[in-house]
Amino acid sequence: MGFGTALNAFMTYLESKKTSQNVRYYTIENNPLPLKLVESLEYPDILNARNEGSIFSLLHTSEWNALTTITPTFELFKISDDIQKLTLDDKVDLVYYDAFGPRVQADLWTERIFSIISAVMKPESILVTYCAKGEVKRILKRLDFVVETLPGPPGKREMIRAKKIK
Ligand SMILES: C[S@@+](CC[C@H](N)C(=O)[O-])C[C@H]1O[C@@H](n2cnc3c(N)ncnc32)[C@H](O)[C@@H]1O
């Protein structure tokens, strides 16, 4: 959820190379960032992956609403739409829920939105989010997720990992 600068997508690509996993990465975004701005962030340099700069650019320049083979083991499908309208033919194993926080976009942290997301997830699949608010945990539990609170990344005390049980 939220293609943004493609940081999640790029890090998943880098990690999938290390672990030799095949990935089909779906992402939805309703307000794509200009390429110039994204390139100025120099993520490939910051992540010590300067030799992967062309892949980072390709993540951004690939067509929207089409499946693109970025490499033989990494496919990307960027959906240009609002998360409220999300549907997928596939079901996914893992969701990075990376919307802006509840204080900024309260409408993206509701039971309705998490039901839409749950509908595209496989049984036993995982949703992770940097947000660890009690209300978000309660919503996920009501939707039949087993919710764990994990230590967060630098600057965040806690995060949520939730497993869909049905
Ligand atoms: C916190 S940022 C995500 C950053 C991104 N994961 C990255 O790696 O840079 C949230 C993203 O969600 C997008 N967004 C906000 N509301 C949305 C909506 N209703 N539907 C789809 N995307 C949305 C924003 O444009 C923004 O790019």
The ligand as an ORCA input file, in Angstrom:
! r2SCAN-3c Opt
* xyz 0 1
  C       3.949      6.800      3.796
  S       3.882      6.950      2.080
  C       4.494      5.422      1.482
  C       5.898      5.442      1.129
  C       6.329      4.280      0.247
  N       6.003      2.991      0.790
  C       7.776      4.394     -0.078
  O       8.452      3.342     -0.112
  O       8.233      5.508     -0.337
  C       2.155      6.715      1.721
  C       1.839      6.603      0.249
  O       0.461      6.264      0.082
  C      -0.095      7.025     -0.975
  N      -1.538      7.122     -0.732
  C      -2.163      7.970      0.128
  N      -3.484      7.773      0.081
  C      -3.716      6.777     -0.802
  C      -4.898      6.141     -1.281
  N      -6.106      6.495     -0.825
  N      -4.780      5.146     -2.200
  C      -3.543      4.795     -2.671
  N      -2.379      5.378     -2.245
  C      -2.461      6.354     -1.330
  C       0.641      8.358     -0.877
  O       0.599      9.070     -2.090
  C       2.054      7.914     -0.498
  O       2.858      7.678     -1.626
*
